[in-house]
Amino acid sequence: MKVMKLNRACLTHLVLLQLLLKSSSLSQQWSISSTPTPTPWPEQFHALLYMNLSASGHLQISNLWYDWPKGRNVNILQKQLGELLYDVEWNNGTSFYYTFGANGSCKIIEFEVGILRPNFLDGATYLGTQVTDGFLCNVWEKVDFIWYYEDVVSRRPVRWDFYDGIMNHVITFEVGAVLEDSMSQAPSYCFSDQASSQ
């Protein structure tokens, strides 16, 4: 009798498990056949980017530190065989471009908009899938300005290209990484009369 109850219990569990697997399979099929949407950027991350500035024929490496809660985006750019350039963008539209050293320089530019919002790809047009940098990616385009490639499996960005031919290849992507505040402070000569403004 006890064996019979155990078998009925096992049978009931097997039936429930099959029903769960079928419903899970149906929901997976639905999500595969529906149009994917881009994953919003995490509020804070660090990405190492290999950049091909094809318009000028130059290459550079960028350490991108995105920090939405602090309203800043920091690019530390190493130009090929060139100097290290800091590009600190603030959510109020102010951007500081500066170098350090004996010949340190600073340029301040005011933009009408601040840094990209985490959901900046909302409303992007889905273009399908494409293999890029060895990853199968979903690809979106937004306002003929950016083409964004996101890994189908991990949903992390793999690459993004701009309308002017600049290609950004993501080498590493660390969610939650935060740059020390001192690293985003523009040098004092950015606030002197020698700094150029636009």
C-alpha positions in Angstrom: 0.0 0.0 0.0 2.8 2.4 0.9 4.5 1.6 -2.4 1.3 2.4 -4.3 1.0 5.8 -2.6 4.6 6.6 -3.5 4.0 5.7 -7.1 0.9 7.9 -7.3 2.9 10.7 -5.7 5.7 10.2 -8.2 3.3 10.0 -11.1 1.6 13.3 -10.0 4.9 15.0 -9.7 6.0 13.8 -13.2 2.7 15.0 -14.7 3.2 18.4 -13.0 6.8 18.6 -14.1 5.8 17.9 -17.7 3.1 20.6 -17.7 5.7 23.1 -16.3 8.2 22.1 -19.0 5.6 22.5 -21.7 4.5 25.9 -20.5 8.2 27.0 -20.2 8.8 25.7 -23.7 5.8 27.7 -25.0 7.0 30.9 -23.3 10.5 30.4 -24.7 9.1 29.9 -28.2 7.0 33.1 -27.7 10.0 35.1 -26.6 12.1 33.8 -29.5 9.5 34.7 -32.1 8.7 38.1 -30.7 10.9 41.1 -31.6 13.7 41.5 -29.0 14.2 44.8 -27.3 17.7 46.2 -26.3 18.7 45.7 -22.7 19.0 49.1 -20.9 22.5 50.0 -19.7 23.2 49.3 -16.1 23.3 52.5 -14.1 27.0 52.1 -13.4 29.6 50.1 -15.4 33.1 50.2 -16.8 33.8 49.1 -20.3 37.2 48.8 -22.1 36.6 49.7 -25.7 38.7 49.3 -28.8 37.8 52.2 -31.1 38.3 52.5 -34.8 38.0 56.1 -35.8 37.7 55.2 -39.4 36.9 58.7 -40.6 40.4 59.8 -39.5 42.1 56.4 -39.9 43.2 56.4 -36.2 42.8 53.8 -33.4 42.3 54.4 -29.7 41.5 52.5 -26.5 38.8 54.0 -24.2 38.2 53.2 -20.6 34.5 54.2 -20.4 33.1 54.7 -16.9 29.3 55.3 -17.0 27.7 56.5 -13.8 24.0 57.5 -14.2 23.4 58.2 -10.5 26.3 60.7 -10.4 25.3 62.2 -13.7 28.7 61.6 -15.4 30.3 59.7 -18.2 34.1 59.5 -18.2 36.2 58.4 -21.2 39.9 58.0 -20.6 41.2 57.8 -24.2 44.6 56.5 -25.2 45.2 57.6 -28.8 47.4 55.3 -30.9 51.0 56.5 -30.3 49.5 59.7 -28.9 48.6 61.3 -25.6 46.1 60.3 -22.9 43.0 62.4 -23.2 40.3 62.7 -20.5 36.8 63.3 -21.6 34.5 64.0 -18.7 30.8 64.5 -19.6 28.2 65.7 -17.1 24.5 65.4 -17.2 24.1 69.2 -17.4 25.7 69.2 -20.9 29.1 70.4 -19.8 32.1 68.3 -21.1 35.7 68.7 -20.2 38.4 67.4 -22.5 41.9 67.7 -20.9 45.4 66.3 -20.8 47.9 66.3 -18.0 51.6 67.1 -18.0 53.9 70.1 -18.8 51.8 70.9 -21.8 48.5 70.0 -20.2 45.5 71.5 -22.0 41.8 71.8 -21.4 38.8 72.4 -23.6 35.2 72.9 -22.3 32.3 72.2 -24.6 28.6 72.8 -23.8 26.1 70.4 -25.4 22.4 70.8 -25.4 22.0 67.4 -23.8 23.7 65.5 -21.0 24.9 61.9 -20.9 23.0 59.1 -22.4 20.1 57.7 -20.3 20.3 54.0 -19.5 17.3 53.4 -21.8 18.6 55.6 -24.7 17.8 52.8 -27.2 14.1 52.9 -26.4 12.3 53.2 -29.8 15.3 51.8 -31.8 14.5 49.8 -34.9 15.3 46.1 -34.7 17.4 45.0 -37.8 17.7 41.3 -37.0 20.8 39.2 -36.0 24.3 39.4 -37.2 27.6 37.8 -36.2 30.2 40.4 -35.2 33.5 40.0 -33.3 32.6 36.3 -33.0 29.3 36.8 -31.3 25.7 36.3 -32.6 24.1 39.6 -31.9 20.7 41.3 -32.1 21.2 44.6 -33.9 19.3 47.9 -33.6 19.5 51.2 -35.3 18.4 54.5 -33.8 17.7 57.7 -35.8 20.5 57.0 -38.4 22.9 57.8 -35.6 23.9 54.6 -33.8 23.9 50.9 -34.7 24.0 48.8 -31.6 25.0 45.1 -31.3 24.0 43.1 -28.3 25.0 39.5 -27.6 22.0 37.2 -28.0 23.0 35.0 -25.1 24.5 37.3 -22.4 22.5 40.5 -23.5 25.7 42.5 -23.1 26.9 45.1 -25.6 29.4 43.8 -28.1 29.8 46.8 -30.4 28.2 50.1 -31.4 28.9 52.1 -34.5 28.1 55.8 -35.1 26.9 57.5 -38.3 30.4 59.1 -38.8 32.1 55.6 -39.1 33.4 55.4 -35.5 33.2 51.8 -34.4 33.4 50.8 -30.7 34.3 47.2 -29.9 33.6 46.1 -26.3 36.5 44.2 -24.8 35.3 44.1 -21.2 32.1 45.1 -19.6 32.0 45.3 -15.8 28.5 46.0 -14.4 28.5 48.0 -11.1 32.1 49.2 -11.5 32.5 52.8 -10.3 35.4 55.3 -11.0 36.8 57.2 -8.0 35.4 60.7 -7.8 38.9 62.2 -7.8 39.5 60.7 -11.3 36.6 62.8 -12.8 37.7 66.1 -11.4 39.0 68.4 -14.1 42.3 70.1 -13.4 42.5 73.7 -12.1 43.6 75.0 -15.5 40.2 74.1 -16.9 38.8 76.9 -14.8 41.4 79.6 -15.8 41.3 82.0 -18.6 43.6 79.7 -20.6 40.9 77.0 -21.0 39.1 77.2 -24.3 35.3 77.1 -24.4 32.8 76.3 -27.1 
